[in-house]
Amino acid sequence: MKCPFCGHSESRVMDSRPTDEGERIRRRRECSKCTKRFTTYEIIESLPIIVVKKDKSREAFDRNKLLNGMLRACEKRPVPIDILEKTMDEIEMVLQNSLDREITSTKIGELVMDSLKGIDEVAYVRFASVYRQFRDINTFMDELSKLLLDKSGD
């Protein structure tokens, strides 16, 4: 690590500790030449996820955009924000751990719907109605029937 004071390329680590819930490591270093101390941070490099939309266009995955969709589905429902953020963390982890760098919006939507189904059924139906673009009451009723069948099967 290059010293910010004298430019010497050798330093030794004096202290290391995790920060940001283990997402980064803070290191206090001392330059071998001028003996001044400085701080560095290490972070895990993550590769960007590209979302392939239904019209075949591509855009970078935006966690906030997806979380906002989940929040809209849960509006006026007794779902705490921390549950949605935890769910978002889990979905993002699944996406990061997949070997694919390009993931379809269909796959992401299915992950969200599977999660919402276990959190709040009304939020699930709201999200599904927008995501699946229900055209009329019959498609809406079909989705409700599937939900009721799943629930009675449990």
VMD Tcl script that builds the backbone (N, CA, C; Angstrom):
set m [mol new atoms 462]
animate dup $m
set s [atomselect $m all]
$s set {name element resname resid chain x y z} {
  {N N MET 1 A 0.852 -1.182 0.000}
  {CA C MET 1 A 0.000 0.000 0.000}
  {C C MET 1 A 0.891 1.236 0.000}
  {N N LYS 2 A 0.636 2.123 -0.915}
  {CA C LYS 2 A 1.445 3.330 -1.081}
  {C C LYS 2 A 1.110 4.366 -0.001}
  {N N CYS 3 A 2.134 4.898 0.646}
  {CA C CYS 3 A 1.950 5.911 1.690}
  {C C CYS 3 A 1.449 7.210 1.059}
  {N N PRO 4 A 0.365 7.797 1.604}
  {CA C PRO 4 A -0.155 9.053 1.037}
  {C C PRO 4 A 0.736 10.261 1.354}
  {N N PHE 5 A 1.694 10.101 2.282}
  {CA C PHE 5 A 2.544 11.224 2.687}
  {C C PHE 5 A 3.852 11.280 1.899}
  {N N CYS 6 A 4.539 10.108 1.810}
  {CA C CYS 6 A 5.844 10.105 1.142}
  {C C CYS 6 A 5.872 9.274 -0.134}
  {N N GLY 7 A 4.828 8.484 -0.392}
  {CA C GLY 7 A 4.760 7.686 -1.615}
  {C C GLY 7 A 5.483 6.352 -1.537}
  {N N HIS 8 A 6.070 6.042 -0.402}
  {CA C HIS 8 A 6.773 4.763 -0.243}
  {C C HIS 8 A 5.748 3.626 -0.346}
  {N N SER 9 A 6.155 2.503 -0.972}
  {CA C SER 9 A 5.186 1.447 -1.252}
  {C C SER 9 A 5.092 0.369 -0.171}
  {N N GLU 10 A 5.869 0.488 0.885}
  {CA C GLU 10 A 5.796 -0.526 1.940}
  {C C GLU 10 A 5.237 0.073 3.228}
  {N N SER 11 A 4.280 -0.649 3.812}
  {CA C SER 11 A 3.707 -0.241 5.091}
  {C C SER 11 A 3.335 -1.497 5.852}
  {N N ARG 12 A 3.144 -1.348 7.122}
  {CA C ARG 12 A 2.712 -2.506 7.905}
  {C C ARG 12 A 1.385 -2.188 8.577}
  {N N VAL 13 A 0.589 -3.227 8.746}
  {CA C VAL 13 A -0.737 -3.079 9.344}
  {C C VAL 13 A -0.585 -3.048 10.855}
  {N N MET 14 A -1.095 -1.991 11.463}
  {CA C MET 14 A -1.043 -1.828 12.919}
  {C C MET 14 A -2.297 -2.397 13.592}
  {N N ASP 15 A -3.448 -2.240 12.912}
  {CA C ASP 15 A -4.727 -2.651 13.492}
  {C C ASP 15 A -5.722 -2.912 12.363}
  {N N SER 16 A -6.530 -3.966 12.512}
  {CA C SER 16 A -7.602 -4.282 11.547}
  {C C SER 16 A -8.880 -4.520 12.298}
  {N N ARG 17 A -9.960 -4.013 11.757}
  {CA C ARG 17 A -11.265 -4.302 12.362}
  {C C ARG 17 A -12.358 -4.188 11.312}
  {N N PRO 18 A -13.399 -5.023 11.449}
  {CA C PRO 18 A -14.512 -4.964 10.494}
  {C C PRO 18 A -15.369 -3.722 10.748}
  {N N THR 19 A -15.936 -3.195 9.671}
  {CA C THR 19 A -16.885 -2.084 9.772}
  {C C THR 19 A -18.096 -2.419 8.926}
  {N N ASP 20 A -19.147 -1.633 9.036}
  {CA C ASP 20 A -20.358 -1.801 8.217}
  {C C ASP 20 A -20.870 -3.235 8.246}
  {N N GLU 21 A -21.041 -3.782 9.435}
  {CA C GLU 21 A -21.560 -5.144 9.612}
  {C C GLU 21 A -20.742 -6.169 8.843}
  {N N GLY 22 A -19.416 -5.997 8.844}
  {CA C GLY 22 A -18.531 -6.954 8.201}
  {C C GLY 22 A -18.387 -6.780 6.703}
  {N N GLU 23 A -18.970 -5.724 6.147}
  {CA C GLU 23 A -18.892 -5.494 4.710}
  {C C GLU 23 A -17.543 -4.918 4.282}
  {N N ARG 24 A -16.881 -4.215 5.203}
  {CA C ARG 24 A -15.577 -3.614 4.900}
  {C C ARG 24 A -14.624 -3.895 6.055}
  {N N ILE 25 A -13.336 -3.777 5.761}
  {CA C ILE 25 A -12.316 -3.911 6.805}
  {C C ILE 25 A -11.534 -2.608 6.852}
  {N N ARG 26 A -11.419 -2.061 8.046}
  {CA C ARG 26 A -10.654 -0.828 8.273}
  {C C ARG 26 A -9.272 -1.239 8.754}
  {N N ARG 27 A -8.232 -0.719 8.113}
  {CA C ARG 27 A -6.866 -1.046 8.510}
  {C C ARG 27 A -6.089 0.237 8.823}
  {N N ARG 28 A -5.442 0.264 9.991}
  {CA C ARG 28 A -4.515 1.344 10.337}
  {C C ARG 28 A -3.135 0.865 9.935}
  {N N ARG 29 A -2.450 1.662 9.138}
  {CA C ARG 29 A -1.139 1.285 8.627}
  {C C ARG 29 A -0.090 2.307 9.050}
  {N N GLU 30 A 1.162 1.842 9.067}
  {CA C GLU 30 A 2.289 2.723 9.350}
  {C C GLU 30 A 3.308 2.567 8.231}
  {N N CYS 31 A 3.725 3.684 7.665}
  {CA C CYS 31 A 4.699 3.674 6.583}
  {C C CYS 31 A 6.049 3.218 7.116}
  {N N SER 32 A 6.731 2.345 6.376}
  {CA C SER 32 A 8.042 1.833 6.781}
  {C C SER 32 A 9.132 2.897 6.661}
  {N N LYS 33 A 8.910 3.898 5.821}
  {CA C LYS 33 A 9.929 4.917 5.587}
  {C C LYS 33 A 9.759 6.144 6.493}
  {N N CYS 34 A 8.579 6.779 6.450}
  {CA C CYS 34 A 8.384 8.027 7.205}
  {C C CYS 34 A 7.703 7.812 8.553}
  {N N THR 35 A 7.239 6.623 8.828}
  {CA C THR 35 A 6.557 6.185 10.071}
  {C C THR 35 A 5.240 6.918 10.360}
  {N N LYS 36 A 4.689 7.617 9.373}
  {CA C LYS 36 A 3.375 8.241 9.572}
  {C C LYS 36 A 2.302 7.163 9.405}
  {N N ARG 37 A 1.193 7.379 10.084}
  {CA C ARG 37 A 0.096 6.410 10.031}
  {C C ARG 37 A -1.036 6.914 9.150}
  {N N PHE 38 A -1.720 5.949 8.515}
  {CA C PHE 38 A -2.870 6.272 7.669}
  {C C PHE 38 A -3.843 5.105 7.710}
  {N N THR 39 A -5.075 5.372 7.267}
  {CA C THR 39 A -6.146 4.372 7.309}
  {C C THR 39 A -6.525 3.968 5.892}
  {N N THR 40 A -6.751 2.670 5.701}
  {CA C THR 40 A -7.262 2.165 4.430}
  {C C THR 40 A -8.495 1.322 4.712}
  {N N TYR 41 A -9.316 1.156 3.686}
  {CA C TYR 41 A -10.517 0.328 3.791}
  {C C TYR 41 A -10.499 -0.688 2.666}
  {N N GLU 42 A -10.865 -1.916 2.983}
  {CA C GLU 42 A -10.995 -2.964 1.978}
  {C C GLU 42 A -12.466 -3.318 1.859}
  {N N ILE 43 A -12.920 -3.485 0.617}
  {CA C ILE 43 A -14.298 -3.923 0.394}
  {C C ILE 43 A -14.286 -5.089 -0.580}
  {N N ILE 44 A -15.308 -5.900 -0.498}
  {CA C ILE 44 A -15.456 -7.002 -1.439}
  {C C ILE 44 A -15.963 -6.425 -2.753}
  {N N GLU 45 A -15.277 -6.756 -3.820}
  {CA C GLU 45 A -15.690 -6.271 -5.128}
  {C C GLU 45 A -16.806 -7.156 -5.660}
  {N N SER 46 A -17.906 -6.549 -5.990}
  {CA C SER 46 A -19.021 -7.324 -6.541}
  {C C SER 46 A -19.218 -6.955 -8.003}
  {N N LEU 47 A -19.528 -7.963 -8.786}
  {CA C LEU 47 A -19.760 -7.735 -10.200}
  {C C LEU 47 A -21.172 -7.195 -10.402}
  {N N PRO 48 A -21.351 -6.283 -11.343}
  {CA C PRO 48 A -22.692 -5.742 -11.557}
  {C C PRO 48 A -23.627 -6.796 -12.147}
  {N N ILE 49 A -24.872 -6.712 -11.748}
  {CA C ILE 49 A -25.899 -7.599 -12.283}
  {C C ILE 49 A -26.662 -6.810 -13.340}
  {N N ILE 50 A -26.841 -7.417 -14.496}
  {CA C ILE 50 A -27.581 -6.778 -15.580}
  {C C ILE 50 A -28.956 -7.445 -15.675}
  {N N VAL 51 A -29.990 -6.633 -15.678}
  {CA C VAL 51 A -31.358 -7.131 -15.790}
  {C C VAL 51 A -31.777 -7.073 -17.253}
  {N N VAL 52 A -32.214 -8.225 -17.770}
  {CA C VAL 52 A -32.723 -8.297 -19.140}
  {C C VAL 52 A -34.243 -8.192 -19.038}
  {N N LYS 53 A -34.778 -7.091 -19.549}
  {CA C LYS 53 A -36.207 -6.832 -19.433}
  {C C LYS 53 A -36.988 -7.586 -20.502}
  {N N LYS 54 A -38.303 -7.561 -20.391}
  {CA C LYS 54 A -39.157 -8.305 -21.329}
  {C C LYS 54 A -38.986 -7.851 -22.773}
  {N N ASP 55 A -38.674 -6.572 -22.972}
  {CA C ASP 55 A -38.482 -6.064 -24.333}
  {C C ASP 55 A -37.046 -6.267 -24.824}
  {N N LYS 56 A -36.264 -7.070 -24.074}
  {CA C LYS 56 A -34.869 -7.420 -24.385}
  {C C LYS 56 A -33.883 -6.284 -24.122}
  {N N SER 57 A -34.351 -5.158 -23.601}
  {CA C SER 57 A -33.413 -4.104 -23.232}
  {C C SER 57 A -32.711 -4.516 -21.940}
  {N N ARG 58 A -31.580 -3.896 -21.674}
  {CA C ARG 58 A -30.790 -4.251 -20.501}
  {C C ARG 58 A -30.535 -3.005 -19.657}
  {N N GLU 59 A -30.523 -3.202 -18.348}
  {CA C GLU 59 A -30.168 -2.116 -17.438}
  {C C GLU 59 A -29.527 -2.719 -16.200}
  {N N ALA 60 A -28.764 -1.913 -15.488}
  {CA C ALA 60 A -28.109 -2.369 -14.269}
  {C C ALA 60 A -29.163 -2.641 -13.187}
  {N N PHE 61 A -28.931 -3.684 -12.405}
  {CA C PHE 61 A -29.836 -4.007 -11.309}
  {C C PHE 61 A -29.848 -2.854 -10.318}
  {N N ASP 62 A -31.039 -2.432 -9.924}
  {CA C ASP 62 A -31.198 -1.332 -8.982}
  {C C ASP 62 A -31.989 -1.833 -7.787}
  {N N ARG 63 A -31.292 -2.048 -6.694}
  {CA C ARG 63 A -31.895 -2.562 -5.471}
  {C C ARG 63 A -33.035 -1.660 -5.011}
  {N N ASN 64 A -32.822 -0.356 -5.060}
  {CA C ASN 64 A -33.836 0.588 -4.570}
  {C C ASN 64 A -35.110 0.544 -5.409}
  {N N LYS 65 A -34.965 0.347 -6.707}
  {CA C LYS 65 A -36.129 0.270 -7.584}
  {C C LYS 65 A -36.996 -0.928 -7.204}
  {N N LEU 66 A -36.354 -2.064 -6.955}
  {CA C LEU 66 A -37.082 -3.262 -6.578}
  {C C LEU 66 A -37.692 -3.127 -5.178}
  {N N LEU 67 A -36.934 -2.552 -4.257}
  {CA C LEU 67 A -37.448 -2.345 -2.899}
  {C C LEU 67 A -38.650 -1.398 -2.916}
  {N N ASN 68 A -38.608 -0.377 -3.755}
  {CA C ASN 68 A -39.750 0.545 -3.867}
  {C C ASN 68 A -40.986 -0.168 -4.390}
  {N N GLY 69 A -40.809 -1.099 -5.321}
  {CA C GLY 69 A -41.936 -1.896 -5.809}
  {C C GLY 69 A -42.536 -2.749 -4.704}
  {N N MET 70 A -41.666 -3.311 -3.875}
  {CA C MET 70 A -42.147 -4.114 -2.745}
  {C C MET 70 A -42.868 -3.219 -1.724}
  {N N LEU 71 A -42.342 -2.029 -1.502}
  {CA C LEU 71 A -42.981 -1.090 -0.566}
  {C C LEU 71 A -44.363 -0.680 -1.061}
  {N N ARG 72 A -44.492 -0.437 -2.367}
  {CA C ARG 72 A -45.803 -0.087 -2.923}
  {C C ARG 72 A -46.790 -1.230 -2.746}
  {N N ALA 73 A -46.316 -2.460 -2.933}
  {CA C ALA 73 A -47.195 -3.621 -2.766}
  {C C ALA 73 A -47.634 -3.779 -1.307}
  {N N CYS 74 A -46.788 -3.348 -0.386}
  {CA C CYS 74 A -47.083 -3.503 1.042}
  {C C CYS 74 A -47.700 -2.252 1.667}
  {N N GLU 75 A -48.032 -1.273 0.832}
  {CA C GLU 75 A -48.597 -0.027 1.342}
  {C C GLU 75 A -49.869 -0.295 2.134}
  {N N LYS 76 A -49.944 0.318 3.317}
  {CA C LYS 76 A -51.079 0.189 4.240}
  {C C LYS 76 A -51.280 -1.255 4.719}
  {N N ARG 77 A -50.206 -2.034 4.712}
  {CA C ARG 77 A -50.226 -3.404 5.218}
  {C C ARG 77 A -49.321 -3.463 6.441}
  {N N PRO 78 A -49.572 -4.396 7.346}
  {CA C PRO 78 A -48.752 -4.478 8.572}
  {C C PRO 78 A -47.425 -5.211 8.338}
  {N N VAL 79 A -46.646 -4.700 7.385}
  {CA C VAL 79 A -45.360 -5.318 7.078}
  {C C VAL 79 A -44.254 -4.334 7.449}
  {N N PRO 80 A -43.433 -4.676 8.443}
  {CA C PRO 80 A -42.347 -3.774 8.843}
  {C C PRO 80 A -41.294 -3.626 7.741}
  {N N ILE 81 A -40.738 -2.439 7.637}
  {CA C ILE 81 A -39.732 -2.153 6.615}
  {C C ILE 81 A -38.509 -3.044 6.777}
  {N N ASP 82 A -38.159 -3.395 8.018}
  {CA C ASP 82 A -36.965 -4.221 8.210}
  {C C ASP 82 A -37.147 -5.619 7.622}
  {N N ILE 83 A -38.382 -6.119 7.592}
  {CA C ILE 83 A -38.642 -7.423 6.964}
  {C C ILE 83 A -38.436 -7.308 5.454}
  {N N LEU 84 A -38.904 -6.207 4.876}
  {CA C LEU 84 A -38.724 -6.011 3.435}
  {C C LEU 84 A -37.242 -5.835 3.091}
  {N N GLU 85 A -36.506 -5.107 3.919}
  {CA C GLU 85 A -35.077 -4.924 3.660}
  {C C GLU 85 A -34.321 -6.247 3.791}
  {N N LYS 86 A -34.705 -7.053 4.781}
  {CA C LYS 86 A -34.076 -8.372 4.949}
  {C C LYS 86 A -34.389 -9.255 3.745}
  {N N THR 87 A -35.632 -9.210 3.289}
  {CA C THR 87 A -36.040 -9.971 2.106}
  {C C THR 87 A -35.264 -9.502 0.885}
  {N N MET 88 A -35.104 -8.187 0.754}
  {CA C MET 88 A -34.340 -7.625 -0.358}
  {C C MET 88 A -32.892 -8.094 -0.302}
  {N N ASP 89 A -32.309 -8.141 0.904}
  {CA C ASP 89 A -30.943 -8.648 1.071}
  {C C ASP 89 A -30.842 -10.091 0.588}
  {N N GLU 90 A -31.839 -10.904 0.948}
  {CA C GLU 90 A -31.835 -12.318 0.548}
  {C C GLU 90 A -31.950 -12.461 -0.973}
  {N N ILE 91 A -32.828 -11.679 -1.581}
  {CA C ILE 91 A -32.995 -11.729 -3.038}
  {C C ILE 91 A -31.703 -11.290 -3.728}
  {N N GLU 92 A -31.116 -10.211 -3.227}
  {CA C GLU 92 A -29.874 -9.715 -3.818}
  {C C GLU 92 A -28.749 -10.745 -3.668}
  {N N MET 93 A -28.718 -11.447 -2.535}
  {CA C MET 93 A -27.706 -12.480 -2.315}
  {C C MET 93 A -27.881 -13.625 -3.318}
  {N N VAL 94 A -29.129 -14.025 -3.562}
  {CA C VAL 94 A -29.400 -15.079 -4.549}
  {C C VAL 94 A -28.906 -14.633 -5.927}
  {N N LEU 95 A -29.171 -13.383 -6.275}
  {CA C LEU 95 A -28.749 -12.867 -7.580}
  {C C LEU 95 A -27.229 -12.792 -7.683}
  {N N GLN 96 A -26.567 -12.306 -6.618}
  {CA C GLN 96 A -25.107 -12.200 -6.621}
  {C C GLN 96 A -24.449 -13.578 -6.684}
  {N N ASN 97 A -25.058 -14.563 -6.010}
  {CA C ASN 97 A -24.470 -15.900 -5.955}
  {C C ASN 97 A -24.740 -16.729 -7.201}
  {N N SER 98 A -25.662 -16.279 -8.042}
  {CA C SER 98 A -25.903 -17.027 -9.274}
  {C C SER 98 A -24.709 -16.805 -10.197}
  {N N LEU 99 A -24.449 -17.755 -11.035}
  {CA C LEU 99 A -23.296 -17.649 -11.927}
  {C C LEU 99 A -23.573 -16.723 -13.104}
  {N N ASP 100 A -24.843 -16.390 -13.305}
  {CA C ASP 100 A -25.218 -15.525 -14.420}
  {C C ASP 100 A -25.038 -14.055 -14.046}
  {N N ARG 101 A -24.440 -13.295 -14.924}
  {CA C ARG 101 A -24.318 -11.849 -14.719}
  {C C ARG 101 A -25.513 -11.130 -15.309}
  {N N GLU 102 A -26.222 -11.803 -16.221}
  {CA C GLU 102 A -27.444 -11.244 -16.795}
  {C C GLU 102 A -28.611 -12.095 -16.321}
  {N N ILE 103 A -29.584 -11.437 -15.688}
  {CA C ILE 103 A -30.729 -12.138 -15.128}
  {C C ILE 103 A -31.991 -11.493 -15.659}
  {N N THR 104 A -32.949 -12.308 -16.044}
  {CA C THR 104 A -34.186 -11.771 -16.611}
  {C C THR 104 A -35.046 -11.129 -15.523}
  {N N SER 105 A -35.806 -10.136 -15.929}
  {CA C SER 105 A -36.730 -9.492 -14.995}
  {C C SER 105 A -37.782 -10.494 -14.535}
  {N N THR 106 A -38.068 -11.494 -15.364}
  {CA C THR 106 A -39.026 -12.543 -15.005}
  {C C THR 106 A -38.526 -13.317 -13.788}
  {N N LYS 107 A -37.250 -13.686 -13.809}
  {CA C LYS 107 A -36.650 -14.432 -12.689}
  {C C LYS 107 A -36.685 -13.594 -11.411}
  {N N ILE 108 A -36.349 -12.323 -11.527}
  {CA C ILE 108 A -36.348 -11.433 -10.361}
  {C C ILE 108 A -37.768 -11.273 -9.823}
  {N N GLY 109 A -38.727 -11.078 -10.718}
  {CA C GLY 109 A -40.132 -10.945 -10.307}
  {C C GLY 109 A -40.624 -12.188 -9.583}
  {N N GLU 110 A -40.238 -13.363 -10.065}
  {CA C GLU 110 A -40.641 -14.615 -9.411}
  {C C GLU 110 A -40.044 -14.720 -8.013}
  {N N LEU 111 A -38.781 -14.301 -7.851}
  {CA C LEU 111 A -38.148 -14.320 -6.532}
  {C C LEU 111 A -38.900 -13.407 -5.560}
  {N N VAL 112 A -39.280 -12.225 -6.037}
  {CA C VAL 112 A -40.015 -11.279 -5.189}
  {C C VAL 112 A -41.385 -11.846 -4.826}
  {N N MET 113 A -42.083 -12.396 -5.815}
  {CA C MET 113 A -43.428 -12.934 -5.535}
  {C C MET 113 A -43.359 -14.105 -4.562}
  {N N ASP 114 A -42.371 -14.989 -4.726}
  {CA C ASP 114 A -42.221 -16.099 -3.781}
  {C C ASP 114 A -41.993 -15.582 -2.363}
  {N N SER 115 A -41.202 -14.536 -2.240}
  {CA C SER 115 A -40.932 -13.957 -0.920}
  {C C SER 115 A -42.175 -13.288 -0.337}
  {N N LEU 116 A -42.864 -12.492 -1.157}
  {CA C LEU 116 A -44.045 -11.775 -0.669}
  {C C LEU 116 A -45.178 -12.729 -0.293}
  {N N LYS 117 A -45.252 -13.863 -0.970}
  {CA C LYS 117 A -46.307 -14.831 -0.672}
  {C C LYS 117 A -46.216 -15.279 0.785}
  {N N GLY 118 A -44.990 -15.424 1.295}
  {CA C GLY 118 A -44.801 -15.832 2.691}
  {C C GLY 118 A -44.903 -14.695 3.689}
  {N N ILE 119 A -44.824 -13.467 3.205}
  {CA C ILE 119 A -44.859 -12.306 4.110}
  {C C ILE 119 A -46.274 -11.772 4.267}
  {N N ASP 120 A -46.930 -11.515 3.136}
  {CA C ASP 120 A -48.265 -10.915 3.176}
  {C C ASP 120 A -48.973 -11.243 1.857}
  {N N GLU 121 A -50.087 -11.949 1.947}
  {CA C GLU 121 A -50.783 -12.400 0.746}
  {C C GLU 121 A -51.361 -11.250 -0.069}
  {N N VAL 122 A -51.817 -10.207 0.597}
  {CA C VAL 122 A -52.368 -9.050 -0.128}
  {C C VAL 122 A -51.247 -8.361 -0.910}
  {N N ALA 123 A -50.094 -8.211 -0.275}
  {CA C ALA 123 A -48.946 -7.609 -0.961}
  {C C ALA 123 A -48.525 -8.476 -2.141}
  {N N TYR 124 A -48.581 -9.789 -1.963}
  {CA C TYR 124 A -48.252 -10.713 -3.046}
  {C C TYR 124 A -49.183 -10.486 -4.245}
  {N N VAL 125 A -50.489 -10.415 -3.987}
  {CA C VAL 125 A -51.459 -10.234 -5.075}
  {C C VAL 125 A -51.260 -8.870 -5.741}
  {N N ARG 126 A -50.985 -7.840 -4.948}
  {CA C ARG 126 A -50.741 -6.518 -5.522}
  {C C ARG 126 A -49.524 -6.544 -6.445}
  {N N PHE 127 A -48.430 -7.131 -5.951}
  {CA C PHE 127 A -47.214 -7.184 -6.758}
  {C C PHE 127 A -47.448 -8.013 -8.016}
  {N N ALA 128 A -48.121 -9.151 -7.860}
  {CA C ALA 128 A -48.398 -10.035 -8.999}
  {C C ALA 128 A -49.274 -9.342 -10.035}
  {N N SER 129 A -50.224 -8.531 -9.577}
  {CA C SER 129 A -51.125 -7.869 -10.526}
  {C C SER 129 A -50.373 -6.882 -11.411}
  {N N VAL 130 A -49.381 -6.212 -10.864}
  {CA C VAL 130 A -48.576 -5.290 -11.660}
  {C C VAL 130 A -47.561 -6.068 -12.482}
  {N N TYR 131 A -46.883 -7.002 -11.836}
  {CA C TYR 131 A -45.819 -7.762 -12.498}
  {C C TYR 131 A -46.350 -8.606 -13.660}
  {N N ARG 132 A -47.461 -9.286 -13.421}
  {CA C ARG 132 A -48.016 -10.160 -14.459}
  {C C ARG 132 A -48.992 -9.429 -15.373}
  {N N GLN 133 A -49.212 -8.153 -15.110}
  {CA C GLN 133 A -50.058 -7.295 -15.938}
  {C C GLN 133 A -51.432 -7.918 -16.177}
  {N N PHE 134 A -52.150 -8.140 -15.084}
  {CA C PHE 134 A -53.486 -8.712 -15.205}
  {C C PHE 134 A -54.321 -7.840 -16.129}
  {N N ARG 135 A -54.934 -8.460 -17.108}
  {CA C ARG 135 A -55.703 -7.731 -18.118}
  {C C ARG 135 A -57.166 -7.544 -17.707}
  {N N ASP 136 A -57.688 -8.523 -16.945}
  {CA C ASP 136 A -59.092 -8.441 -16.567}
  {C C ASP 136 A -59.308 -9.178 -15.247}
  {N N ILE 137 A -60.535 -9.193 -14.790}
  {CA C ILE 137 A -60.886 -9.801 -13.507}
  {C C ILE 137 A -60.654 -11.315 -13.513}
  {N N ASN 138 A -60.785 -11.961 -14.687}
  {CA C ASN 138 A -60.600 -13.413 -14.762}
  {C C ASN 138 A -59.155 -13.819 -14.453}
  {N N THR 139 A -58.187 -13.095 -15.000}
  {CA C THR 139 A -56.794 -13.436 -14.697}
  {C C THR 139 A -56.483 -13.154 -13.236}
  {N N PHE 140 A -57.101 -12.120 -12.697}
  {CA C PHE 140 A -56.944 -11.803 -11.278}
  {C C PHE 140 A -57.526 -12.928 -10.420}
  {N N MET 141 A -58.691 -13.397 -10.787}
  {CA C MET 141 A -59.338 -14.488 -10.047}
  {C C MET 141 A -58.545 -15.791 -10.167}
  {N N ASP 142 A -57.960 -16.037 -11.326}
  {CA C ASP 142 A -57.121 -17.227 -11.498}
  {C C ASP 142 A -55.946 -17.212 -10.514}
  {N N GLU 143 A -55.326 -16.062 -10.366}
  {CA C GLU 143 A -54.195 -15.935 -9.442}
  {C C GLU 143 A -54.653 -16.128 -7.997}
  {N N LEU 144 A -55.802 -15.560 -7.649}
  {CA C LEU 144 A -56.344 -15.755 -6.302}
  {C C LEU 144 A -56.678 -17.229 -6.055}
  {N N SER 145 A -57.223 -17.898 -7.060}
  {CA C SER 145 A -57.542 -19.325 -6.927}
  {C C SER 145 A -56.284 -20.141 -6.677}
  {N N LYS 146 A -55.199 -19.837 -7.399}
  {CA C LYS 146 A -53.921 -20.533 -7.170}
  {C C LYS 146 A -53.430 -20.315 -5.755}
  {N N LEU 147 A -53.559 -19.069 -5.282}
  {CA C LEU 147 A -53.120 -18.744 -3.913}
  {C C LEU 147 A -53.939 -19.524 -2.893}
  {N N LEU 148 A -55.249 -19.608 -3.094}
  {CA C LEU 148 A -56.094 -20.347 -2.170}
  {C C LEU 148 A -55.791 -21.850 -2.207}
  {N N LEU 149 A -55.520 -22.389 -3.388}
  {CA C LEU 149 A -55.151 -23.804 -3.498}
  {C C LEU 149 A -53.840 -24.093 -2.781}
  {N N ASP 150 A -52.865 -23.195 -2.960}
  {CA C ASP 150 A -51.571 -23.344 -2.263}
  {C C ASP 150 A -51.774 -23.308 -0.757}
  {N N LYS 151 A -52.637 -22.406 -0.306}
  {CA C LYS 151 A -52.872 -22.241 1.135}
  {C C LYS 151 A -53.586 -23.462 1.709}
  {N N SER 152 A -54.547 -24.024 0.978}
  {CA C SER 152 A -55.270 -25.189 1.475}
  {C C SER 152 A -54.394 -26.443 1.426}
  {N N GLY 153 A -53.383 -26.450 0.560}
  {CA C GLY 153 A -52.461 -27.567 0.449}
  {C C GLY 153 A -51.435 -27.598 1.571}
  {N N ASP 154 A -51.247 -26.494 2.286}
  {CA C ASP 154 A -50.263 -26.425 3.379}
  {C C ASP 154 A -50.688 -27.157 4.607}
}
mol reanalyze $m
mol bondsrecalc $m
mol representation Tube
mol addrep $m
